[in-house]
Amino acid sequence: MSATTEPGNITELSSLTTALPPSCIAFSPVQHDHVVIGTYFLEQTSPTEANNAEPQVRKGSLLLFKLVNGALSQLDDLPLNSGILDIAFSPHDPTLLCAATSTGSLAFFRLTFSSLTPIHETQVTDPKVLVLDLVFHPTRRDTIGITLSTGSTSLIVLTPTFSISETIPIHTHSLEAWTLSFSPSGEALFSGADDATLHATPLSDISPTGQTIVDRRSHTAGVTAILPLSTTSKGSILLTGSYDDKLRVLRLVPGRRTQVLAELDLGGGVWRLQFLSESPGEWCVLASCMHAGVRIVRIHFDGWEGVVDGEGDGEWELDVIGRFEKHQSMNYGSDVVPSATDCGRRTVVSTSFYDRLVCVWEVDVPP
């Protein structure tokens, strides 16, 4: 297809549709032109089947593509007996992919040059429970943080053969726990849920220690994305997304009420957040905004060292510098091709759920 231009110096390069709705996406950290897309499909049930209270049947797949001259070429398609809610590559073993499933498990795969090979599936909870989000611990290769449809957040410690060595409960939200994130050092765990609460739990190694900060005031709907900007002994600065369409900058300090330092309405539920570039006091973020499509957001703050030390709120600037709005349904997943440099022309692949659309496009990321 010919390239088309969207607002914000964005150029669409190509698109395709998948057989099942795409729910999540991740580029390989070592084979930068390889990208994996997870899919999720809920089977329709008849009224008779629904009255029998049988578990809903979900299925999915993992699709492997290679990006060639701005277009995606499919290399592999692994049908699965579960829907896929989230996927992530290990930062400690970058050919290892983990998938969160709709049947209460973590499924592990090995990425080669042209295929995904199943390694092991680890049952971490009841098969009727959905694993909604997963994050590898930043410093411990054997530990993964997960959230569940029951609202619980846990750390799963694995053996070298991917069996469970230990499950460490962190806390339980009153509704579905949509997202979690570690601080870069692994000394704090943040989670958000459909109950509009944000939890921040300090960790000693992988054990909860100290008092969990629970913020019930900052969001008016479910908390769906958390991206730490800074975490020190004096507190944390977080970027959060919510079903209420808002992107927020929060400061969490033990013993004090959480402060909303800045916020911006992005026009759709902010489902996922990812850095495109980052430096002290300056960030560019890729935001997957459900029915509104994709936003590129610039975040700027002049007195960064002061706000980290808890000295003043400062003047934050949050600006949408790019929009990709071809998607006609829920944009749950977007990712950027890994690059040695943060700024300049970057290639993004974004997905939308009900129309099963996958788009490849380019955007200028400012220095």
C-alpha positions, 0 to 999 in steps of 0.5 A: 500500500502507499504511505499515508500521513497522520497528524504529528509527522506520522506516516503509515507504511502498511497494514494487515488483519489477523485471524483472531483479535490481537491483544498484546505485542512485543518486539524481540530485544535481540532480533529487532525486526521480529515481533510477536503478537498475542491473540485472544478470542472468547467463544460465543455460547448458546443460552443453554450452555450459559445456563449450565454455568460452564466456564467460558471458552477462550482461545488464542495464538502467538503470531511471529512476524518479520518486519521487511521494508515497512511490511510484516511477513508472517513466520509462525502461527502457534494456535493455543487453547487459551487466550493470551492477555500479555506477553513479555521477553525476559531481560535476563534471557532475551530469546525467552518469551512468557505469555499470560493465559486465560487459563491461569498459567504462564506459558514459556517459548523460545524464539529462534530466527523463524519460529517460536518453540513451546518450552513449558506451561506453568499453572500459577492459579486456578484454570478458571482465573485469568492471568492479566499482566506479567512483568519479569523482575528487573534483577532476579531472573527467576522471578515474575510478577503477575496480576489476576482477574481475582484482583490478586498480585503475586510474585512467582519464583521459578526453578530452572525448569520453569516449575514453581519454587515459591509463590509470594502474595503481595496484596489483593485488589477488590476487582480485576488487577489490570497492571503491575510494574517494578521500580528499576531496582526491583525494590518496589512493586506497583499495581493498579486495578479496576477498583481505581486503586493504586498500590505501591509495595516496598520489597526487600529482595522479593519479600514485602517490607514496610507499609504499602501505599494505597491511593484511592483518590487520584483515579476516577476509574480503573488503573490500567497502566503504570510507568515509573519515572523515579523511585528513591527512598524519599518516594516515587514519581509515576506515570499512570493510565486509566479507564478515565482517559487520563494520563497522570504524573503522581508523586507517592511518599510514605505517610503522605497523601498521593499528589497528582502533579499533572494530568492530560486527557488523551481521549480514550482509556490509557491501556498501555504506556511505553517509553520511546525516549527518556532523560532526566526531566524529559520523556516521550511515551507511546500510549495505547488508548483503546478506542482513541487509537495511539498517542505520542506524548511528550512529558517535560519538567525543568526542576527534576532533581527537586521534585525527586527530592520532594521539593516543590511540585514544579511546572510539568508540561504534557503534550500530545505530539502525535496521533495514529487514529486508523484503528476503528476498535480497541487499541490494546497493544503497540510497540516500537522497533528497538533502536540504539538511539531513542530519538529520530525516525522510529517504526511502530507496530500497533494493533486493534482488537475487534477489527483485528487490524495491525498497522506499521507506521513511522514517527519522529521522536524529538531529542 
